Structures are given as C-alpha cells and as structure tokens.
Amino acid sequence: MTEDNNEVTIREIMDKYMISSVKKTTTSWIKHILLNDGKNQYMGELFWDINTGYAWKSDSVHVPSESLRPDFEYTLDCITEMDN
C-alpha cells in the first residue's frame, strides 16, 4: 500500500463518506467591547476560553477602574448577552 501525499479534496471525501455534523462545541470566543462613560471611551477585547476562563485585554493607556476588580469580565459578558 502506497502513502498518498496529495491534499485531500472535498470531492474525494464526499464521494466516500456520508457526512453529518452531530454537534458544535464552542471552546473559546472574543467580544470586542466599547465602554463610554460620557467623558472617556475604553476599547478592549473580552476573551473566554474553556481552559482558562475570562480575560480582558486593552491596548489603551487608560482602562476602566472596574477592570481591576473581581468578576469584571463575567459582568461584561452578562451585559452583552442581554442584547441577544
């Protein structure tokens, strides 16, 4: 039996297998967040990963003071999910 090093194609797989997606699992996501208090605007990214949990990242010099407190990321996630 020889090993085929050619790239697998869609047609090759579809010709050989019946394919169905059983379940999609989300293991991480990123939300781009904008916070504005009327004086200052803060931009950052809210991360969630199945292994490490929540994280907040901002390239801004100024960050909201609440970002240093416990549950800041979780609270932002809850607020942004209310939109959905």
N, C-alpha and C positions, 0 to 999 in steps of 0.2 A: 504494500500500500504506500503510495507516494503522498507526501505532505504538500498540499496546495497552499502557496503563499499569496495567492491573489486576494484582493479585497472582496469581502462578502458583499453581495448586491441585494437590493430589495427583492428583485425578481427571483433570485435563487432561493431566498428564504420563503417567499410567498408560494413558490411552486412546490416546496417540500412540506411545509407545515401549515396547519390551521392555527391561526394566531388570535388570541383574545387577551385583553388586559383584565386581570382579575381585580386588582386594587392598586391605587396610587398612594404612596406614603410620602408625606412631606417631612423631611428631616431638617430643613433649615429654610429661613426666609430673611429678607431685608426689606424694611419700610423706610422710605425717605420722608423725614419729618421736618416740618417747619413750625416753629413756635414764635408767636408775636405777642408781646405784652403792651403794644401801643408805643413804646419807646425803643425797644430793641427787638431785633429779629434773630433767631437762632436756627441754624440748619444742622441737621445731623442724620445719622442712619441708626435705626433701631434694628438690631440683629437678634435672631433667635435660632438656636441650634439644639438639636435633640441631645447632644452630649454635654454642652456647656451652658445651656440656658440663654438668658438675655444678656445683651451688651449694648452700650450706647457709644457711638463714635462721632466726634465732631471735629472738623478741621478748623473751626472758628477759634479765634483767640478768646472770645468770651463764650462761656457756657452758662446755661441756666443754673442757678444755685441749687435747685431741686435735683439736678443730675447727680449730685454727690450723696444724696440720701437713699436709704433702702427703698426698694420697690418702685423707683422712678421708671424703669424700663417697663415693668409689668403694668403700671398705671397708664403709661402712654399706649401700650398695646390694647388695653381695655377701652380706652377712649377712642382710638382709631377703629376698633372693631364695631363700635356703636354705629358707625357710618354704614356698615354692611347689612 
